[in-house]
Amino acid sequence: MTNERRVLVHPNRAALAASVAARFITTTVDILHEQGEVNVVLAGGSVAMEVLEAVNASAARDTIDWDLVTFWWGDERWVPKEHPDRNELQARTALLDHISVPAENIHPFAASDEGLDLEEAATSYAELLESRSIDGTQLPRFDITFLGVGPDGHVASLFPHLPGIREHDKSVLAVLNSPKPPLERLTLSRPALNTSRCIWMVLAGHDKASALGLALAGASRDEVPVAGIKGRRYTNFFVDQEAAAEVPENLTASTF
Ligand SMILES: O=C(O)[C@H](O)[C@@H](O)[C@H](O)[C@H](O)COP(=O)(O)O
């Protein structure tokens, strides 16, 4: 089994969200059949929310036994719990509030008004991850990890030319100087993300074309962090036609 990166091109943003949602439902059912539980890592960003909304709207939504699904986050903005920019709140509104997933299966990062400072929040998430780890690793077995990609090639809150992308020891990082507001964030590290069996990056719009093209052409992860992301078995870029504009033709598979 190879784990080459694959680019799947969709005609437009709506088709992209619907297709990734359908694939998420079938893949989750398959993994549940195989191993009886699934750990999903959620992303922030508008496309990721459209995917979750499409999962919620799908007639097949409840073919998943949500009791067996656990949700984590790849990153979070350091804002109060009820702030509209919080990735957790957006994911709850898009999907989690509408499904029968038990509250104890939902593991958001701490919020800025919950009594911890940023470093303590990073440590506490790392400890939580470790408490659910398998096989002596520091982490649960992440099955499906969603990631958005910024126009600068950032993934989660790992930004170009900042030290976070080079971190190789810690699983969770406090980010103090994000170039995109808010300045302070929490993020899984690159090695932690890369333990995932499937990494699904979802990109739409022409402003993503250059970052994706550079990543696939072999740019360094320091320059274009998405270049350093690779799942254990599958690394899929689900993209619309605009985001695919600079992908070499031999690397793309069209879904239409
Ligand atoms: O933390 C953030 O500020 C965003 O979540 C960001 O990282 C986002 O995931 C990408 O920029 C893709 O965003 P879109 O899906 O909106 O293009």
PDBQT file of the ligand as one rigid body, heavy atoms in Angstrom, charges set to zero:
ROOT
HETATM    1  O1  LIG A 301      -7.301  29.263  12.050  1.00  0.00    +0.000 OA
HETATM    2  C1  LIG A 301      -7.642  29.924  11.107  1.00  0.00    +0.000 C 
HETATM    3  O2  LIG A 301      -7.516  31.138  11.027  1.00  0.00    +0.000 OA
HETATM    4  C2  LIG A 301      -8.325  29.228   9.974  1.00  0.00    +0.000 C 
HETATM    5  O3  LIG A 301      -8.972  28.107  10.480  1.00  0.00    +0.000 OA
HETATM    6  C3  LIG A 301      -7.380  28.816   8.879  1.00  0.00    +0.000 C 
HETATM    7  O4  LIG A 301      -6.295  28.089   9.324  1.00  0.00    +0.000 OA
HETATM    8  C4  LIG A 301      -8.130  28.068   7.791  1.00  0.00    +0.000 C 
HETATM    9  O5  LIG A 301      -8.271  26.716   8.105  1.00  0.00    +0.000 OA
HETATM   10  C5  LIG A 301      -7.458  28.166   6.461  1.00  0.00    +0.000 C 
HETATM   11  O6  LIG A 301      -7.042  29.493   6.254  1.00  0.00    +0.000 OA
HETATM   12  C6  LIG A 301      -8.419  27.743   5.366  1.00  0.00    +0.000 C 
HETATM   13  O7  LIG A 301      -9.546  28.553   5.436  1.00  0.00    +0.000 OA
HETATM   14  P1  LIG A 301     -10.749  28.484   4.430  1.00  0.00    +0.000 P 
HETATM   15  O8  LIG A 301     -11.318  27.107   4.503  1.00  0.00    +0.000 OA
HETATM   16  O9  LIG A 301     -11.712  29.506   4.950  1.00  0.00    +0.000 OA
HETATM   17  O10 LIG A 301     -10.226  28.805   3.092  1.00  0.00    +0.000 OA
ENDROOT
TORSDOF 0
